[in-house]
Amino acid sequence: MASDRVHAALPDPPSQIEEENKEEEKVFGNIFAELESVDLPLGTTLRSIYDDQPNAHKRFMEKLDARIRNHDREIEKMCNFHHQGFVDAITELLKVRADAEKLMGQVTDTDRRLQEAGREVTAQTEEVIRCRIQQRNMATTVEKLQLCIPVLEMYSKLKEQLESKRYYAALKTMEQLEKVFIPRVSQYRFCQIMAENLPRLREEIKEISMSDLKDFLESIRKHSDKVGETAMRQAQQHRTFNSAVAKQSSIGHYTKPVYSLNGQTHTQNGLMINDDTGDEEEADEEILTAQDLVDFSPVYRCLHIYTVLGDRETFENYYRKQRKKQARLVLQPQANMHETVEGYRRYFNQIVGFFVVEDHILHATRGLVTRAFTDELWNMALSKIIAVLRTHSSYCDDPDLVLELKNLIVIFADTLQGYGFLVNRLFDLLFEVRDQYNETLLKKWALVFREIFELDNYSPIPVETEEEYKLVVSRFPFHDAEIEKQDFPKKLPMSQSVPQIYTQVKELIYASLKFSESLHRSSTEIDDMLRKSTNLLLTRTLSSCLQNLIKKPHIGLTELVQIIINTTHLEQACKYLEEFITNITNVSPETVHTTRLYGLATFKDARHAAEGEIYTKLNQKIDEFIQLADYEWGMAESDGRASGYLMDLINFLRSTFQVFTHLPGKVAQTACMSACKHLSTSLMQMLLDTELKQISMGAIQQFNLDVIQCELFASSEPVPGFQGDTLQLAFIDLRQLLDLFMVWDWSTYLADYGQPTNKYLRVNPATALALLEKMKDTSKKNNIFSQFRKNDRDKQKLIETVVKQLRSLVNGMSS
């Protein structure tokens, strides 16, 4: 250990000490370099000094002192080096000092003089600066105004457009303001105010345009009848022109108009064309359209405005809703519309005007209304129109009014068809109106026929001259060679009502033709319509009038005879009526579907009714004469001559049957036979009257004389044409009954009863029994059996026996 301590105390070798010193110098050199650098932090450097080996601080301080001394020596060397130069410089400065003061005085004087001289320049420079600032401000202002002026001009333009009600242009201006102009100067308050006002202005425009639309809707509701009237007049003129062209093309087929009344020619559509030059003036008139009569600008404006505002759908819905309401109002007829044609015309004008406006809106705007919408409106309107016309036409009892209604319906349908609306149902309705028209015609013609029948004298038509004869023949197709050969004056067999009725039937055909025209039907269909109308007139109206005429109490046998003659001639004239219809329609009667006239059956039925009425009235007249009979049923003997009432009756029958010679066929023979049978039956009923209790043989004899006169009348052939004693057979029952009682041939009657060869074959046992019992009673005065009872009681017993046998026969028949 001692050696170790000795060794430790020994100094290090020199080389090692030098190396350590170099290392230490290097370390401290780096530290001083770091300390002398102002950019590095000192904390780390100082910490490295103290954290190093022991006594490092002391050595650092020593080294630091040595470093300071070294620097001081360098500074001293530098100062010594530059000291002489410094002294020289100071000396030079002292020399320059005087010159500097002099120069300072000169500079100060120069500055003073320069300040005085530059003061005006400074003032002018400030003025220039101020002007330049003003100029810059003005340029800036002009620049800003140039940005603002277009905005103000556009806003002013907007105000002018609003004042002039150019709302669509105003909306476009607003759009430009919002999108182009206002954004350029949005920092200014007035632009902000403008921007805030624009939505309000839009709402005002919206309200104003909607108000204008409402005024427009109200205006067209009031003036739609004028629009419709113009449209229908144009359609009517078009149809008239087409009819005139058609007539010119077919002039070779018709030499004159079908019918012409009061200087007015009825065209194919049932309208009337004045035969003057008025149509040429109408043709020269300017053709007016819906645009000429209605200002549609409110609709266009409102549509454009709502489109620009992005609210088009609201506008479309509102417009369609309002038009639907107006359509329902237009379709409501006046309560008294059916009274005059003007009522129907106003109704149709309003409807046509409504749909003409809608059609214009449909084509002039894009989507405001659609074809589906207008078709829906039309279908709704068409159903309502048909229902209204059905109801109101049923109230019409004037055929002229119904015809005018038909013409209006045709023009109405053609007008709307020209605008693309389907009108087939209207033409179907016309067939219903045609039935109504026919009914009114039949009612009117019924009055005409009644008046003709009331004014007729029911006597043959007298003609004094050839002109009168030709006049009658021109009105009625009458041809009779024998009458034509007769000299004037002469008489035609029919009465005055025949040509009048024939003329009226032709007039009805004309009236029916008026309705049949313009219905877009073929000639065959028109022919069928005319024939059906004529058949209705003949089978219903004329037949009913004839039946009522025949049943009238004041129509006597002479009138009935004339009626039969008249119906015969009318029946013969039916073929001429068919030819008349054929000439009008040019449809051959041989066509398979051609309807035949039923006039033959009509007049035959009327004639049969008249014949039956003749038989009835003749029998009534016979009954009237028989009621005058005043037999003394208890008389003892007859007067020896026929009763006065019976002779008067026979004279009446003779004169009546002389009139019957003009009747056609076997009417006179039938009437004569009927009268004789009725007379025979009435006489038989007189004998068998239950209220008649007793009859004397004298009364039987008197009754026999009357029957003999009846038989003589029958045998005198009051009406030619009977074969043999056919007419006398009407009294055979009476004759055999009276012969049985006059001859008192009861044995023969009872013996031959039931045999075909029985002399009293026509005598019924019940009839003989009833009459025998009336003669049997002897309790009364002048009983025919009183003398038998006194003189021959055996015969009385025989009578009792006959009565018993007759009763047995009657009982046998009943069993």
C-alpha positions in Angstrom: 0.0 0.0 0.0 2.9 2.3 0.8 4.2 1.6 -2.6 0.9 2.5 -4.1 0.7 5.8 -2.2 4.3 6.6 -3.2 3.4 5.8 -6.8 0.3 8.0 -6.6 2.2 10.9 -5.3 4.6 10.8 -8.1 4.0 13.4 -10.9 2.7 12.4 -14.3 5.2 12.2 -17.1 5.6 15.4 -19.2 4.0 14.0 -22.3 0.8 13.1 -20.5 0.6 16.5 -18.9 0.9 18.2 -22.3 -1.9 16.2 -23.8 -4.1 17.0 -20.9 -3.4 20.7 -21.2 -4.2 20.6 -24.9 -7.4 18.9 -24.3 -8.3 21.3 -21.6 -7.5 24.3 -23.8 -9.7 22.9 -26.5 -12.6 22.4 -24.2 -12.3 25.9 -22.7 -11.9 27.3 -26.2 -15.2 25.9 -27.2 -16.8 27.2 -24.0 -15.6 30.7 -24.6 -16.7 30.6 -28.2 -20.1 29.6 -27.0 -20.1 32.3 -24.4 -19.0 34.9 -26.8 -21.8 33.9 -29.2 -25.0 35.9 -28.4 -27.2 33.6 -30.2 -26.7 30.5 -28.0 -28.3 30.1 -24.6 -25.7 30.3 -21.7 -27.5 28.0 -19.3 -26.4 24.8 -20.8 -22.8 26.1 -21.3 -22.5 27.2 -17.7 -24.0 23.9 -16.5 -21.3 22.0 -18.4 -18.6 24.0 -16.6 -19.9 23.2 -13.2 -20.8 19.7 -13.9 -17.3 18.8 -15.1 -14.3 17.6 -13.0 -13.6 19.1 -9.6 -11.8 22.4 -9.5 -13.2 23.0 -13.0 -14.6 26.3 -11.8 -11.3 27.5 -10.6 -9.5 26.6 -13.7 -12.3 28.2 -15.8 -11.9 31.4 -13.9 -8.2 31.3 -14.4 -8.6 30.7 -18.1 -11.3 33.4 -18.3 -8.9 35.9 -16.7 -6.2 34.9 -19.0 -8.6 35.3 -22.0 -9.7 38.7 -20.7 -6.1 39.8 -20.4 -5.4 38.6 -23.9 -8.3 40.6 -25.3 -7.2 43.7 -23.4 -3.7 43.4 -24.9 -5.3 43.1 -28.4 -7.5 46.1 -27.8 -4.6 48.1 -26.5 -2.6 47.1 -29.5 -5.4 48.2 -31.8 -5.9 51.5 -30.1 -2.2 52.2 -30.2 -2.3 51.4 -33.9 -5.2 53.8 -34.6 -4.5 56.6 -32.1 -2.5 58.8 -34.5 -5.1 58.5 -37.2 -7.7 59.5 -34.6 -5.7 62.5 -33.5 -5.3 63.6 -37.1 -8.9 63.2 -37.7 -9.8 65.4 -34.7 -7.4 68.0 -35.9 -9.0 68.0 -39.3 -12.4 68.3 -37.8 -11.4 71.3 -35.8 -10.2 72.8 -38.9 -13.5 72.1 -40.7 -15.5 73.4 -37.8 -15.4 77.0 -38.9 -16.3 76.1 -42.4 -19.1 74.0 -41.1 -20.6 76.9 -39.2 -20.3 79.1 -42.2 -21.9 76.4 -44.3 -24.6 76.0 -41.7 -25.4 79.7 -41.9 -25.5 79.5 -45.7 -27.7 76.4 -45.6 -30.1 78.0 -43.1 -30.4 81.1 -45.2 -30.9 79.0 -48.3 -33.5 77.0 -46.5 -35.3 80.1 -45.3 -35.3 81.5 -48.8 -36.4 78.1 -50.2 -39.2 77.9 -47.6 -40.4 81.3 -48.6 -40.2 80.5 -52.2 -41.9 77.0 -51.9 -44.8 78.3 -49.7 -46.9 79.2 -52.8 -45.9 76.0 -54.5 -46.9 74.1 -51.4 -50.3 75.9 -51.4 -50.7 75.1 -55.1 -49.6 71.5 -54.5 -52.2 71.1 -51.7 -54.8 72.5 -54.0 -53.7 70.1 -56.7 -53.8 67.3 -54.2 -57.3 68.4 -53.1 -58.4 68.6 -56.7 -56.9 65.2 -57.4 -58.8 63.8 -54.4 -62.0 65.4 -55.6 -61.3 64.1 -59.1 -60.7 60.6 -57.8 -63.9 60.8 -55.7 -65.9 62.0 -58.7 -64.5 59.2 -60.8 -65.4 56.8 -58.1 -68.9 58.3 -57.8 -69.4 58.2 -61.6 -68.3 54.6 -61.6 -70.7 53.7 -58.9 -73.5 55.8 -60.5 -72.9 54.0 -63.7 -73.5 50.8 -61.8 -76.6 52.2 -60.0 -78.2 54.1 -63.0 -79.2 50.9 -64.8 -80.8 49.6 -61.6 -82.7 52.8 -61.2 -83.6 52.9 -64.9 -84.9 49.3 -64.7 -86.9 50.1 -61.5 -88.3 53.2 -63.2 -89.2 51.1 -66.2 -90.8 48.6 -63.8 -93.0 51.4 -62.3 -94.0 52.5 -65.8 -94.9 48.9 -66.8 -97.0 48.6 -63.7 -98.8 51.8 -64.3 -99.4 50.8 -67.9 -100.6 47.3 -66.7 -97.9 45.5 -68.7 -97.5 43.0 -65.9 -95.8 40.3 -67.8 -93.1 42.7 -69.0 -92.9 44.0 -65.4 -92.2 40.5 -64.1 -89.5 40.1 -66.7 -88.0 43.4 -65.5 -88.1 42.2 -61.9 -86.3 39.1 -62.9 -83.6 41.1 -64.5 -83.3 43.4 -61.5 -83.0 40.4 -59.1 -80.6 38.4 -61.2 -78.5 41.0 -63.0 -78.7 44.5 -61.7 -79.3 44.5 -58.0 -76.4 42.0 -57.2 -74.0 44.6 -58.7 -74.9 47.2 -56.2 -76.4 45.1 -53.4 -74.3 47.0 -50.8 -76.5 50.1 -51.1 -79.6 50.5 -49.0 -81.8 51.7 -51.8 -81.1 48.4 -53.6 -82.0 46.5 -50.5 -85.3 48.4 -50.3 -85.9 47.6 -53.9 -85.2 43.9 -53.3 -87.5 43.9 -50.4 -90.3 45.5 -52.5 -90.1 43.1 -55.4 -92.0 40.2 -53.7 -94.7 42.6 -52.7 -94.9 43.9 -56.2 -95.2 40.4 -57.5 -98.1 39.7 -55.2 -99.8 42.9 -56.3 -99.3 41.9 -59.9 -100.7 38.4 -59.1 -103.7 39.9 -57.4 -104.3 42.5 -60.2 -104.0 39.9 -62.9 -106.4 37.6 -61.1 -108.8 40.5 -60.7 -108.5 41.1 -64.5 -109.1 37.4 -65.1 -112.3 37.5 -63.0 -113.4 40.6 -64.9 -112.7 38.7 -68.1 -114.7 35.6 -67.0 -117.6 37.8 -66.0 -117.4 39.7 -69.3 -117.4 36.5 -71.5 -120.3 35.2 -69.4 -122.3 38.2 -70.3 -121.1 38.4 -74.0 -121.0 34.6 -74.8 -124.4 34.9 -76.4 -123.0 37.5 -78.8 -120.0 35.2 -79.6 -122.4 32.3 -80.1 -124.7 34.3 -82.2 -121.9 35.3 -84.6 -120.6 31.7 -84.8 -124.0 30.3 -85.5 -124.7 33.0 -88.1 -121.5 32.1 -89.8 -122.4 28.4 -89.7 -125.8 29.2 -91.1 -124.3 31.3 -93.9 -122.0 28.5 -94.7 -124.8 26.0 -94.8 -126.8 28.4 -97.0 -124.0 28.7 -99.4 -123.5 25.0 -99.6 -127.2 24.5 -100.2 -127.1 27.0 -103.0 -124.2 25.3 -104.6 -125.9 21.9 -104.2 -129.0 23.4 -105.9 -127.0 24.7 -108.7 -125.4 21.4 -109.3 -128.8 19.6 -109.3 -130.7 22.1 -111.3 -131.3 19.6 -114.0 -133.3 17.4 -111.6 -135.6 20.1 -110.2 -137.2 22.8 -112.3 -138.4 24.7 -109.3 -137.9 24.9 -105.5 -139.6 22.1 -103.5 -141.7 24.8 -101.8 -141.7 28.5 -101.5 -143.7 30.6 -99.0 -144.1 34.3 -98.8 -141.3 35.0 -101.3 -138.9 33.0 -99.3 -137.4 29.8 -100.6 -136.8 27.0 -98.1 -133.4 25.5 -98.6 -132.2 22.0 -97.8 -131.5 22.9 -94.2 -134.9 24.3 -93.6 -133.7 27.9 -93.5 -135.3 30.7 -95.5 -133.4 32.6 -98.2 -135.0 35.9 -99.3 -135.3 36.1 -103.0 -133.6 39.5 -103.1 -130.0 40.5 -103.0 -129.7 40.7 -99.3 -127.5 37.6 -99.2 -124.9 39.2 -101.4 -124.6 42.0 -98.8 -124.3 39.5 -96.0 -121.7 37.6 -98.0 -119.6 40.8 -98.3 -119.6 41.3 -94.5 -116.3 40.8 -92.8 -116.1 37.4 -91.1 -115.8 37.9 -87.4 -114.0 35.5 -85.1 -113.9 35.1 -81.3 -110.8 37.3 -81.2 -112.7 40.1 -82.8 -115.5 40.0 -80.2 -113.5 39.1 -77.1 -110.3 40.5 -75.7 -108.4 37.5 -74.5 -105.4 39.5 -73.3 -106.3 39.2 -69.6 -106.1 35.4 -69.9 -102.8 35.5 -71.7 -101.4 38.0 -69.2 -102.6 36.1 -66.2 -101.3 32.8 -67.7 -97.9 34.3 -68.4 -97.7 36.0 -65.1 -98.6 32.8 -63.1 -96.2 30.9 -65.3 -93.4 33.3 -64.6 -94.2 33.2 -60.9 -94.1 29.4 -61.0 -97.7 29.1 -60.0 -99.2 28.0 -63.3 -100.9 25.0 -61.9 -102.9 27.1 -59.4 -104.0 29.4 -62.2 -105.0 26.4 -64.4 -107.1 24.8 -61.6 -108.8 28.1 -60.8 -109.6 28.8 -64.5 -111.0 25.4 -65.1 -113.0 25.5 -61.9 -114.5 28.8 -62.7 -115.3 27.7 -66.3 -117.1 24.6 -65.0 -119.2 26.8 -62.8 -120.0 29.1 -65.7 -120.8 26.1 -67.8 -123.4 25.0 -65.3 -124.9 28.5 -65.3 -125.0 28.7 -69.1 -126.7 25.3 -69.2 -129.5 26.5 -66.9 -132.5 27.5 -69.2 -135.1 30.1 -68.5 -138.3 28.7 -67.2 -140.3 30.1 -70.2 -137.7 29.2 -72.8 -140.1 27.0 -74.6 -142.6 29.8 -75.3 -140.6 31.6 -78.1 -137.9 30.7 -80.5 -135.8 33.6 -79.1 -135.6 31.8 -75.8 -134.1 28.8 -77.5 -131.8 31.0 -79.7 -130.4 32.8 -76.6 -129.9 29.4 -74.9 -128.0 28.0 -77.9 -126.0 31.2 -78.4 -124.7 31.2 -74.9 -123.6 27.6 -75.1 -122.0 28.0 -78.5 -120.2 31.2 -77.2 -119.0 29.3 -74.2 -117.4 26.5 -76.2 -116.1 28.8 -78.9 -114.2 30.7 -76.2 -112.9 27.4 -74.8 -111.9 26.2 -78.2 -109.9 29.4 -78.7 -108.3 29.1 -75.3 -107.4 25.5 -76.1 -105.6 26.4 -79.3 -104.2 29.8 -78.3 -102.7 28.7 -75.0 -100.5 25.7 -74.2 -102.1 23.6 -71.6 -104.4 26.0 -69.9 -107.2 23.8 -71.0 -106.7 20.4 -72.6 -108.8 18.5 -75.2 -109.7 16.1 -72.4 -111.0 18.9 -70.3 -113.1 20.5 -73.1 -114.4 17.0 -74.0 -115.4 16.5 -70.4 -117.2 19.8 -70.3 -118.9 19.1 -73.6 -120.1 15.7 -72.5 -121.5 17.1 -69.3 -123.1 20.0 -71.3 -124.4 17.6 -73.9 -126.3 15.5 -71.4 -127.7 18.6 -69.8 -128.7 20.1 -73.2 -130.5 16.9 -74.3 -132.4 16.7 -71.0 -133.4 20.4 -71.2 -134.5 20.1 -74.8 -136.5 17.0 -74.1 -138.3 18.7 -71.2 -139.0 22.0 -72.9 -139.8 20.7 -76.4 -142.5 18.5 -74.7 -144.2 21.8 -73.8 -144.3 23.0 -77.4 -147.6 22.7 -79.1 -146.8 24.9 -82.1 -145.3 23.0 -85.0 -143.7 26.2 -86.3 -141.9 26.7 -83.0 -140.8 23.0 -83.0 -139.5 23.4 -86.6 -137.6 26.6 -85.6 -136.2 24.6 -82.7 -135.1 21.8 -85.1 -133.3 24.4 -87.3 -131.6 25.9 -84.3 -130.5 22.5 -83.1 -129.1 21.7 -86.6 -127.2 25.0 -86.8 -126.1 24.5 -83.2 -124.8 21.0 -83.9 -123.1 22.0 -87.1 -121.4 25.0 -85.4 -120.0 23.0 -82.6 -119.1 20.1 -85.0 -117.0 22.7 -86.9 -115.0 23.2 -83.7 -114.3 19.5 -83.2 -117.1 18.6 -80.8 -119.0 15.3 -81.2 -122.7 16.0 -81.9 -124.1 12.6 -82.9 -126.3 12.6 -79.8 -127.9 15.9 -80.9 -128.9 14.4 -84.2 -130.3 11.4 -82.4 -132.2 13.9 -80.2 -133.6 15.4 -83.4 -135.5 12.1 -84.1 -137.2 12.6 -80.7 -138.0 16.2 -81.6 -139.3 15.0 -84.9 -141.8 12.8 -83.1 -142.8 15.8 -81.1 -143.0 17.8 -84.3 -145.2 15.2 -85.8 -147.4 15.2 -82.8 -147.9 19.0 -82.9 -148.5 18.8 -86.7 -151.2 16.1 -86.0 -152.8 18.3 -83.4 -152.8 21.3 -85.7 -154.1 19.3 -88.6 -156.8 17.8 -86.4 -158.1 21.4 -85.9 -157.8 22.0 -89.6 -159.7 18.9 -90.5 -162.4 19.7 -87.9 -162.8 23.1 -89.4 -163.1 21.6 -92.9 -165.7 19.2 -91.8 -167.7 21.8 -89.9 -167.7 24.2 -92.9 -168.6 21.4 -95.4 -172.1 21.4 -96.8 -171.9 17.7 -97.5 -173.3 18.0 -101.0 -171.7 17.5 -104.4 -169.5 20.3 -105.7 -171.3 22.4 -108.3 -169.1 23.6 -111.2 -170.5 26.3 -113.5 -167.6 26.7 -115.9 -164.6 25.0 -117.3 -162.3 27.2 -115.2 -164.1 26.1 -112.0 -163.7 22.5 -113.1 -160.0 22.9 -113.8 -159.5 24.6 -110.5 -161.1 21.7 -108.6 -159.2 19.1 -110.6 -155.9 21.0 -110.0 -156.4 20.6 -106.3 -157.7 17.1 -106.4 -156.9 14.2 -108.8 -160.4 13.5 -110.0 -161.1 11.8 -113.3 -164.4 10.6 -114.5 -165.1 10.2 -118.2 -168.9 10.4 -117.9 -168.8 13.6 -115.8 -166.3 15.1 -118.2 -168.7 14.5 -121.1 -171.5 16.3 -119.3 -172.3 19.9 -120.1 -171.9 22.7 -117.7 -173.2 23.4 -115.1 -172.6 20.0 -113.5 -171.8 18.4 -110.2 -168.9 16.4 -108.9 -169.8 13.5 -106.7 -167.6 14.5 -103.7 -168.2 17.5 -101.5 -165.9 20.5 -101.0 -164.0 18.9 -98.1 -162.4 16.3 -100.3 -160.0 18.6 -102.3 -159.4 20.6 -99.1 -158.4 17.5 -97.2 -156.2 16.3 -100.0 -154.5 19.6 -100.1 -154.0 19.6 -96.4 -152.4 16.2 -96.5 -149.9 17.5 -99.1 -149.3 20.5 -96.9 -148.5 18.1 -94.0 -146.0 16.3 -96.3 -144.4 19.6 -97.1 -144.3 20.4 -93.3 -142.7 17.0 -92.6 -140.2 17.6 -95.4 -139.1 20.8 -93.7 -138.1 18.9 -90.7 -136.6 16.0 -92.5 -134.1 18.3 -94.3 -130.7 19.0 -92.9 -130.7 15.9 -90.8 -127.9 14.4 -92.9 -130.1 11.5 -93.9 -130.4 9.7 -97.2 -133.3 10.1 -99.6 -134.6 6.7 -98.6 -134.7 7.6 -94.9 -136.4 11.0 -95.7 -138.9 9.1 -97.9 -139.6 6.7 -95.0 -140.0 9.7 -92.6 -142.5 11.4 -95.0 -144.5 8.2 -95.4 -144.6 7.5 -91.7 -145.8 11.1 -91.0 -148.4 10.8 -93.7 -149.6 7.4 -92.3 -149.9 8.9 -88.8 -152.0 11.7 -90.3 -154.2 9.3 -92.1 -154.5 6.6 -89.5 -154.7 8.7 -86.4 -155.7 12.3 -87.0 -157.9 12.0 -90.1 -159.3 8.7 -89.0 -160.2 10.1 -85.6 -161.7 13.2 -87.1 -163.8 11.1 -89.4 -164.9 8.8 -86.6 -165.8 11.8 -84.4 -167.6 13.4 -87.4 -169.6 10.3 -88.0 -170.6 10.0 -84.4 -171.8 13.6 -84.1 -175.6 13.8 -83.5 -176.3 16.5 -86.1 -174.8 14.3 -88.9 -177.8 12.8 -90.7 -178.2 10.1 -93.2 -177.6 12.4 -96.1 -174.4 13.6 -94.6 -173.3 10.1 -93.9 -174.0 9.1 -97.5 -171.8 12.0 -98.6 -169.1 11.0 -96.2 -169.0 7.5 -97.6 -168.7 9.0 -101.1 -166.0 11.3 -99.9 -163.9 8.6 -98.3 -164.2 6.5 -101.5 -162.6 9.3 -103.5 -160.0 10.0 -100.9 -159.1 6.3 -100.9 -158.7 6.4 -104.6 -156.4 9.4 -104.3 -153.9 7.7 -102.0 -151.9 6.4 -104.9 -151.4 10.0 -106.1 -150.1 10.9 -102.6 -147.6 8.1 -102.9 -146.6 9.5 -106.3 -146.3 12.9 -104.8 -143.9 11.7 -102.1 -141.9 9.8 -104.7 -141.5 12.9 -106.8 -140.2 14.8 -103.8 -137.7 12.2 -102.6 -136.9 10.5 -106.0 -137.1 7.1 -104.2 -138.8 4.4 -106.3 -141.9 2.9 -104.7 -140.6 -0.5 -105.7 -137.8 -0.1 -103.2 -137.8 -3.1 -100.8 -137.9 -1.0 -97.6 -140.3 1.6 -98.8 -143.2 2.1 -96.4 -146.7 2.0 -98.0 -149.4 4.5 -97.2 -152.2 3.1 -95.0 -154.8 5.4 -96.4 -156.8 2.6 -98.0 -157.4 1.0 -94.6 -158.1 4.4 -93.0 -160.8 5.3 -95.4 -162.2 1.8 -95.5 -162.5 1.9 -91.7 -164.1 5.3 -91.9 -166.5 4.2 -94.6 -167.4 1.1 -92.6 -168.0 3.3 -89.5 -170.2 5.6 -91.6 -172.1 2.6 -93.0 -172.6 1.3 -89.5 -173.7 4.7 -88.4 -176.1 4.8 -91.3 -177.6 1.5 -90.2 -177.8 2.8 -86.6 -179.3 6.1 -87.5 -181.7 4.5 -89.9 -182.8 2.1 -87.2 -183.1 5.0 -84.8 -185.3 6.8 -87.2 -187.4 3.7 -87.6 -187.7 3.5 -83.8 -188.8 7.1 -83.7 -191.6 6.3 -86.2 -192.6 3.2 -84.3 -192.8 5.2 -81.1 -195.6 7.1 -82.8 -197.6 3.9 -83.2 -200.9 4.1 -81.3 -202.6 0.8 -81.7 -206.0 0.1 -80.0 -205.1 -3.4 -78.9 -208.7 -4.1 -77.9 -210.4 -3.0 -81.1 -213.1 -5.3 -82.4 -212.3 -4.7 -86.1 -209.5 -3.1 -88.1 -209.8 0.3 -89.8 -209.4 -1.3 -93.2 -206.2 0.7 -93.9 -202.7 0.8 -92.8 -201.6 2.9 -89.8 -200.5 6.5 -90.6 -197.2 6.2 -88.7 -196.3 3.2 -90.8 -197.1 4.9 -94.1 -195.0 7.9 -93.0 -192.2 5.5 -92.2 -192.4 3.8 -95.6 -192.4 7.1 -97.4 -189.3 8.2 -95.4 -187.5 4.9 -96.3 -188.4 5.4 -99.9 -186.9 8.9 -100.1 -183.9 7.8 -98.0 -183.1 4.8 -100.2 -183.3 7.0 -103.3 -180.4 9.0 -101.8 -178.6 5.7 -101.2 -178.4 5.0 -104.9 -175.2 7.1 -105.0 -173.5 4.8 -102.4 -170.8 2.6 -103.7 -171.0 -1.2 -103.7 -173.7 -2.9 -101.7 -174.0 -0.3 -99.0 -177.6 0.7 -100.1 -178.7 -2.9 -100.3 -177.2 -3.7 -96.8 -178.9 -0.6 -95.4 -182.2 -1.5 -96.9 -182.0 -5.1 -95.6 -180.9 -3.8 -92.2 -183.8 -1.4 -92.1 -186.4 -4.0 -93.1 -185.0 -6.5 -90.6 -185.0 -3.9 -87.8 -188.6 -2.8 -88.7 -189.7 -6.5 -88.7 -188.0 -7.0 -85.3 -189.4 -3.9 -83.8 -193.0 -4.8 -84.9 -192.5 -8.3 -83.5 -191.2 -6.8 -80.2 -194.3 -4.6 -80.2 -196.6 -7.6 -80.3 -194.6 -9.5 -77.6 -194.2 -6.5 -75.3 -194.6 -7.8 -71.7 -196.5 -4.7 -70.8 -199.1 -5.5 -73.4 -201.5 -7.8 -71.6 -204.3 -8.4 -74.2 -204.7 -8.2 -77.9 -208.0 -8.5 -79.8 -208.4 -10.2 -83.2 -209.3 -6.8 -84.6 -205.8 -5.5 -83.5 -204.2 -8.5 -85.1 -206.0 -7.7 -88.3 -204.9 -4.0 -88.1 -201.4 -5.1 -87.4 -201.6 -7.5 -90.4 -202.5 -4.6 -92.7 -199.4 -2.7 -91.6 -197.2 -5.8 -92.2 -198.8 -6.1 -95.7 -197.6 -2.5 -96.4 -194.1 -3.4 -95.3 -194.1 -6.4 -97.6 -195.4 -4.3 -100.5 -192.6 -1.8 -99.8 -190.0 -4.7 -99.8 -191.4 -6.1 -103.0 -191.3 -2.7 -104.7 -187.4 -2.9 -104.8 -186.6 0.4 -103.1 -183.0 -0.4 -103.7 -182.0 -2.2 -106.9 -179.9 -5.3 -106.8 -182.0 -7.7 -104.7 -182.7 -11.0 -106.2 -186.3 -12.3 -106.1 -188.1 -11.8 -102.8 -184.9 -11.6 -100.7 -186.0 -8.3 -99.1 -189.4 -9.7 -98.3 -187.8 -12.5 -96.3 -187.1 -9.8 -93.6 -190.8 -10.0 -92.7 -191.2 -13.8 -93.0 -191.4 -14.3 -89.2 -194.2 -11.8 -88.8 -196.0 -13.0 -91.8 -196.1 -16.7 -90.7 -197.1 -15.7 -87.1 -199.9 -13.4 -88.3 -201.1 -16.0 -90.8 -201.2 -18.6 -88.1 -203.5 -16.4 -86.0 -205.5 -15.1 -88.9 -206.3 -18.5 -90.3 -206.3 -20.1 -86.9 -204.5 -23.1 -88.3 -203.2 -24.6 -85.1 -203.8 -28.2 -86.2 -201.4 -27.8 -89.1 -198.9 -26.0 -87.0 -198.9 -28.6 -84.3 -199.0 -31.5 -86.7 -196.1 -30.3 -88.9 -194.0 -28.8 -86.1 -190.4 -29.7 -86.5 -190.8 -30.6 -90.2 -188.9 -28.8 -92.9 -192.1 -28.5 -94.9 -194.0 -26.9 -92.1 -196.0 -24.0 -93.4 -195.3 -22.1 -90.2 -191.6 -23.1 -89.9 -190.5 -19.6 -88.7 -193.0 -19.4 -85.9 -191.4 -20.2 -82.5 -193.7 -22.0 -80.0 -192.8 -19.6 -77.3 -193.7 -16.6 -79.5 -197.0 -18.2 -80.5 -197.7 -19.1 -76.8 -197.0 -15.5 -75.6 -199.3 -14.0 -78.2 -202.0 -16.6 -77.7 -202.0 -16.0 -74.0 -202.5 -12.3 -74.7 -205.6 -13.2 -76.7 -206.9 -15.9 -74.2 -208.0 -13.6 -71.3 -211.8 -13.2 -71.5 -212.2 -11.3 -68.3 -211.8 -8.0 -69.9 -214.0 -6.0 -72.1 -214.1 -6.9 -75.8 -212.3 -10.1 -75.2 -212.2 -12.0 -78.6 -213.3 -15.2 -76.9 -216.3 -13.7 -75.2 -218.6 -14.8 -78.1 -217.0 -18.2 -78.2 -217.7 -18.6 -74.5 -221.3 -17.8 -75.1 -221.8 -19.7 -78.3 -219.3 -22.5 -78.5 -217.6 -23.7 -75.3 -215.9 -26.5 -77.3 -213.7 -24.1 -79.1 -212.6 -22.6 -75.8 -211.5 -26.0 -74.7 -209.6 -26.4 -78.0 -207.7 -23.2 -77.2 -206.9 -24.5 -73.8 -205.6 -27.6 -75.5 -203.4 -25.6 -77.9 -202.0 -23.6 -75.1 -201.1 -26.8 -73.2 -199.5 -28.3 -76.3 -197.5 -25.1 -77.0 -196.3 -25.1 -73.4 -195.2 -28.7 -73.7 -193.3 -27.7 -76.9 -191.6 -24.8 -75.1 -190.7 -26.9 -72.1 -189.3 -29.6 -74.4 -187.1 -27.0 -76.1 -185.8 -25.7 -72.8 -185.0 -29.1 -71.6 
